[in-house]
């Protein structure tokens, strides 16, 4: 592999890794709070803005099942925010989850 090609691969890989923990544009605001919570071995980065959260699982797990990760994400959201997840609002996959929260 040529030095230029090696550099391009390294830069691309670095950008992809850096983007993994970045929130979507709606959560890139000074009004967004971020907390890290670990539940049963799964570590989550919870980004909160008003009554919405965007959650990233940042821990490595071999073949995690979606229902297990969503259940752990719900616990992490409630621990991080002190609010309840609105029933039916939690969605996502093994890596990224989103939910509405009720703090009343």
N, CA and C of each residue as an Amber inpcrd file, in Angstrom:
protein
   312
   0.8630000  -1.1820000   0.0000000   0.0000000   0.0000000   0.0000000
   0.9010000   1.2350000   0.0000000   0.5760000   2.2070000  -0.8150000
   1.3900000   3.4200000  -0.9070000   1.1880000   4.2730000   0.3430000
   2.1630000   5.1320000   0.6590000   2.0320000   6.0000000   1.8420000
   0.7900000   6.8920000   1.7830000   0.4640000   7.3900000   0.5910000
  -0.7230000   8.2550000   0.4720000  -1.9920000   7.4580000   0.7450000
  -2.0510000   6.2600000   0.1850000  -3.2340000   5.4110000   0.4010000
  -3.3430000   5.0190000   1.8710000  -2.2230000   4.6990000   2.5040000
  -2.2240000   4.3520000   3.9290000  -2.7310000   5.5170000   4.7680000
  -2.2980000   6.7130000   4.4280000  -2.7400000   7.9070000   5.1520000
  -4.2380000   8.1280000   4.9820000  -4.7340000   7.9260000   3.7670000
  -6.1680000   8.1040000   3.5070000  -6.9950000   7.1100000   4.3080000
  -6.5410000   5.8740000   4.3780000  -7.2540000   4.8510000   5.1520000
  -7.2390000   5.2110000   6.6350000  -6.1120000   5.6520000   7.1430000
  -5.9900000   6.0250000   8.5520000  -6.8850000   7.2160000   8.8950000
  -6.8940000   8.2160000   8.0360000  -7.7360000   9.3940000   8.2750000
  -9.2090000   9.0120000   8.2440000  -9.6220000   8.2100000   7.2810000
 -11.0190000   7.7750000   7.1880000 -11.4260000   6.9870000   8.4210000
 -10.5810000   6.0620000   8.8390000 -10.8820000   5.2590000  10.0270000
 -10.9790000   6.1370000  11.2690000 -10.1000000   7.1080000  11.3950000
 -10.1290000   8.0140000  12.5480000 -11.4210000   8.8250000  12.5870000
 -11.8550000   9.3080000  11.4370000 -13.1010000  10.0830000  11.3810000
 -14.2990000   9.2340000  11.7410000 -14.3190000   7.9940000  11.2760000
 -15.4370000   7.1030000  11.6020000 -15.5000000   6.8180000  13.0900000
 -14.3550000   6.5660000  13.7020000 -14.3270000   6.3000000  15.1420000
 -14.7520000   7.5410000  15.9190000 -14.3040000   8.6970000  15.5070000
 -14.6560000   9.9430000  16.1980000 -16.1450000  10.2260000  16.1010000
 -16.7800000   9.8310000  15.0140000 -18.2000000  10.0990000  14.8190000
 -19.0990000   9.1800000  15.6310000 -18.5680000   8.0770000  16.1270000
 -19.3940000   7.0950000  16.8310000 -20.1000000   7.6620000  18.0550000
 -19.4660000   8.5370000  18.7980000 -20.0610000   9.0760000  20.0100000
 -20.6870000  10.4340000  19.8250000 -20.7740000  10.8950000  18.6050000
 -21.3100000  12.2280000  18.3460000 -22.8150000  12.1770000  18.2150000
 -23.5050000  13.0920000  18.8600000 -24.9670000  13.0980000  18.7560000
 -25.4270000  13.6180000  17.3970000 -26.6910000  13.3750000  17.0860000
 -27.2650000  13.9080000  15.8570000 -27.3760000  15.4310000  15.9870000
 -27.5760000  16.1380000  14.8810000 -27.6080000  17.6040000  14.9240000
 -28.5980000  18.1900000  15.9400000 -29.7320000  17.5350000  16.1610000
 -30.7210000  18.0430000  17.1200000 -30.1660000  18.0930000  18.5430000
 -29.1410000  17.2750000  18.8220000 -28.5890000  17.2060000  20.1710000
 -27.2280000  17.8930000  20.2810000 -26.8210000  18.6070000  19.2320000
 -25.5710000  19.3780000  19.2530000 -25.8980000  20.8120000  19.6320000
 -26.0960000  21.0400000  20.9080000 -26.5140000  22.3430000  21.3990000
 -25.9640000  22.5380000  22.8030000 -25.8200000  23.7830000  23.1830000
 -25.3880000  24.0880000  24.5480000 -26.4460000  23.6440000  25.5500000
 -27.6780000  23.4750000  25.0900000 -28.7730000  23.0590000  25.9660000
 -28.8000000  21.5480000  26.1940000 -27.9170000  20.8140000  25.5400000
 -27.8770000  19.3610000  25.6560000 -26.9580000  18.9610000  26.8000000
 -27.4660000  18.1030000  27.6880000 -26.6170000  17.5710000  28.7570000
 -26.2290000  16.1400000  28.3880000 -25.0650000  15.7040000  28.8580000
 -24.5550000  14.3700000  28.5390000 -24.1230000  13.6830000  29.8190000
 -24.5510000  12.4390000  29.9850000 -24.1350000  11.6270000  31.1320000
 -23.7900000  10.2350000  30.6420000 -22.8470000   9.5990000  31.3200000
 -22.4900000   8.2080000  31.0180000 -22.9760000   7.3320000  32.1670000
 -23.6620000   6.2560000  31.8110000 -24.2330000   5.3320000  32.7950000
 -23.9360000   3.9030000  32.3360000 -23.5960000   3.0260000  33.2980000
 -23.3960000   1.6060000  32.9970000 -24.4920000   0.8000000  33.6770000
 -25.1420000  -0.0600000  32.8950000 -26.2020000  -0.9350000  33.4080000
 -25.8870000  -2.3620000  32.9630000 -25.6890000  -3.2490000  33.9230000
 -25.4410000  -4.6670000  33.6560000 -24.3730000  -4.8810000  32.5810000
 -23.2860000  -4.1130000  32.6450000 -22.1880000  -4.2920000  31.7100000
 -22.2820000  -3.4860000  30.4260000 -23.4120000  -2.8610000  30.1630000
 -23.5760000  -2.0130000  28.9770000 -23.3860000  -0.5580000  29.3980000
 -22.4810000   0.1440000  28.7310000 -22.2310000   1.5540000  29.0360000
 -22.8980000   2.4150000  27.9690000 -23.6170000   3.4200000  28.4340000
 -24.3820000   4.2960000  27.5460000 -23.9720000   5.7470000  27.7540000
 -23.9700000   6.4970000  26.6790000 -23.7990000   7.9440000  26.7150000
 -25.1750000   8.5320000  26.4160000 -25.7660000   9.2070000  27.4050000
 -27.1360000   9.7280000  27.2760000 -27.0750000  11.2200000  27.0030000
 -27.5860000  11.6210000  25.8550000 -27.6370000  13.0320000  25.4470000
 -29.0850000  13.4900000  25.6240000 -29.2870000  14.4890000  26.4980000
 -30.6430000  14.9490000  26.8010000 -30.8320000  16.3850000  26.3430000
 -31.9590000  16.6130000  25.6900000 -32.3700000  17.9700000  25.3270000
 -33.8690000  18.0460000  25.5350000 -34.2570000  18.9070000  26.4730000
 -35.6590000  19.0750000  26.8620000 -36.2440000  17.7220000  27.2630000
 -37.2900000  17.2530000  26.5900000 -37.9160000  15.9930000  27.0030000
 -37.5750000  14.8380000  26.0510000 -36.4190000  14.9390000  25.3950000
 -35.9650000  13.8810000  24.4870000 -34.5470000  13.4670000  24.8490000
 -34.2510000  12.1890000  24.6330000 -32.8950000  11.6880000  24.8260000
 -32.4610000  10.8900000  23.6010000 -31.1670000  10.9610000  23.3430000
 -30.5380000  10.1370000  22.3230000 -29.4150000   9.4110000  23.0480000
 -29.3750000   8.1110000  22.9040000 -28.4840000   7.2820000  23.7100000
 -27.5750000   6.4640000  22.7950000 -26.2900000   6.3970000  23.1620000
 -25.3260000   5.6090000  22.4120000 -24.7280000   4.5680000  23.3330000
 -24.7870000   3.3080000  22.9290000 -24.0980000   2.2650000  23.6950000
 -22.6390000   2.3260000  23.2690000 -21.7570000   2.5670000  24.2240000
 -20.3420000   2.7450000  23.9090000 -19.4820000   1.5510000  24.3100000
 -20.0630000   0.5620000  24.9530000 -19.2930000  -0.6080000  25.3710000
 -19.3270000  -1.6810000  24.2820000 -18.2640000  -2.4760000  24.2250000
 -18.2270000  -3.5900000  23.2800000 -18.9500000  -4.7780000  23.8860000
 -19.8250000  -5.3810000  23.1110000 -20.5130000  -6.6020000  23.5210000
 -20.6720000  -7.4800000  22.3020000 -20.3320000  -8.7480000  22.4400000
 -20.4450000  -9.6810000  21.3170000 -21.9090000 -10.0560000  21.1040000
 -22.4290000  -9.7540000  19.9400000 -23.7880000 -10.1090000  19.5270000
 -24.8780000  -9.7200000  20.5310000 -24.9680000  -8.4540000  20.8980000
 -26.0210000  -8.0520000  21.8480000 -27.3960000  -8.1300000  21.1890000
 -28.3680000  -8.5810000  21.9320000 -29.7500000  -8.6710000  21.4200000
 -30.4570000  -7.3410000  21.6490000 -31.2390000  -6.9240000  20.6640000
 -31.9140000  -5.6300000  20.7370000 -32.8190000  -5.5140000  21.9660000
 -33.6760000  -6.4950000  22.2740000 -34.5400000  -6.3260000  23.4510000
 -33.7600000  -6.1400000  24.7520000 -32.6380000  -6.8240000  24.8780000
 -31.8120000  -6.7020000  26.0850000 -31.2110000  -5.3000000  26.1570000
 -30.6640000  -4.8130000  25.0510000 -30.0500000  -3.4890000  25.0230000
 -31.0940000  -2.4000000  25.2610000 -32.2820000  -2.5350000  24.6660000
 -33.3280000  -1.5230000  24.8770000 -33.7590000  -1.4850000  26.3440000
 -33.8560000  -2.6320000  26.9870000 -34.2340000  -2.6740000  28.4080000
 -33.1570000  -1.9910000  29.2650000 -31.8910000  -2.2550000  28.9560000
 -30.8030000  -1.6210000  29.7000000 -30.7590000  -0.1190000  29.4200000
 -31.0080000   0.2670000  28.1680000 -31.0160000   1.6940000  27.8070000
 -32.1050000   2.4270000  28.5770000 -33.2720000   1.8140000  28.7370000
 -34.3590000   2.4470000  29.4810000 -33.9440000   2.6970000  30.9290000
 -33.3050000   1.7240000  31.5400000 -32.8260000   1.8940000  32.9130000
 -31.7960000   3.0180000  32.9710000 -30.8580000   3.0430000  32.0070000
 -29.8150000   4.0730000  31.9740000 -30.4190000   5.4620000  31.7970000
 -31.4210000   5.5810000  30.9370000 -32.0830000   6.8730000  30.7120000
 -32.7210000   7.3690000  32.0000000 -33.4380000   6.4910000  32.6760000
 -34.1250000   6.8870000  33.9100000 -33.1280000   7.2310000  35.0120000
 -32.0000000   6.5190000  35.0800000 -30.9720000   6.8520000  36.0740000
 -30.3120000   8.1940000  35.7570000 -30.0280000   8.4360000  34.4820000
 -29.3190000   9.6530000  34.0760000 -30.1780000  10.8980000  34.1870000
 -31.4820000  10.7650000  33.9370000 -32.3480000  11.9430000  33.8830000
 -33.2270000  12.1110000  35.1090000 -33.4930000  11.0300000  35.8340000
 -34.4420000  11.0840000  36.9410000 -35.8750000  11.1430000  36.4520000
 -36.0830000  10.8830000  35.1700000 -37.4140000  10.9350000  34.5500000
 -37.7900000   9.5600000  34.0210000 -39.0670000   9.3610000  33.8040000
 -39.5650000   8.1060000  33.2420000 -39.5550000   8.1790000  31.7240000
 -39.2670000   7.0560000  31.0850000 -39.3740000   6.9590000  29.6330000
 -40.8540000   6.8270000  29.2850000 -41.3230000   7.6560000  28.3560000
 -42.7200000   7.6050000  27.9290000 -42.9560000   6.2590000  27.2490000
 -43.9970000   5.5680000  27.7100000 -44.3020000   4.2420000  27.1770000
 -44.4670000   4.2820000  25.6600000 -43.7840000   3.3510000  24.9950000
 -43.8790000   3.2500000  23.5450000 -42.9610000   4.1850000  22.7750000
 -42.2070000   5.0440000  23.4790000 -41.3630000   6.0100000  22.7730000
 -39.9280000   5.5200000  22.5570000 -39.5030000   4.5020000  23.2910000
 -38.1290000   4.0170000  23.1690000 -37.9840000   3.1950000  21.8970000
 -37.0400000   3.5960000  21.0640000 -36.7890000   2.8670000  19.8240000
 -35.3030000   2.8690000  19.5500000 -34.8760000   2.0070000  18.6510000
 -33.4750000   1.9880000  18.2680000 -32.9770000   0.5940000  17.9930000
 -31.6640000   0.4730000  18.0260000 -31.0170000  -0.8050000  17.7640000
 -29.9540000  -1.0440000  18.8360000 -28.9680000  -1.8990000  18.5370000
 -27.9580000  -2.2140000  19.5420000 -27.0140000  -1.0440000  19.8170000
 -26.9350000  -0.0720000  18.9110000 -25.9790000   1.0080000  19.0640000
 -26.6030000   2.3290000  19.4980000 -27.7270000   2.7030000  18.8880000
 -28.3300000   4.0130000  19.1320000 -29.7980000   3.8340000  19.4990000
 -30.2070000   4.5380000  20.5610000 -31.5990000   4.5070000  20.9830000
 -32.0950000   5.9380000  21.1770000 -33.4060000   6.1320000  21.0070000
 -34.0200000   7.4390000  21.2250000 -35.3010000   7.2240000  22.0210000
 -35.6280000   8.2190000  22.8460000 -36.8550000   8.1190000  23.6420000
 -37.3180000   9.4980000  24.0800000 -38.6020000   9.5650000  24.3730000
 -39.1750000  10.7510000  25.0040000 -39.2360000  10.4660000  26.4910000
 -38.9910000  11.5030000  27.3080000 -39.0450000  11.3080000  28.7530000
 -40.1010000  12.2360000  29.3610000 -40.6490000  11.7840000  30.4930000
 -41.6580000  12.5540000  31.2280000 -41.0960000  12.8500000  32.6170000
 -40.8560000  14.1140000  32.8870000 -40.2670000  14.5260000  34.1570000
 -41.2840000  15.1210000  35.1260000 -42.5590000  14.9590000  34.8310000
 -43.5850000  15.5600000  35.7050000 -43.7970000  14.7440000  36.9650000
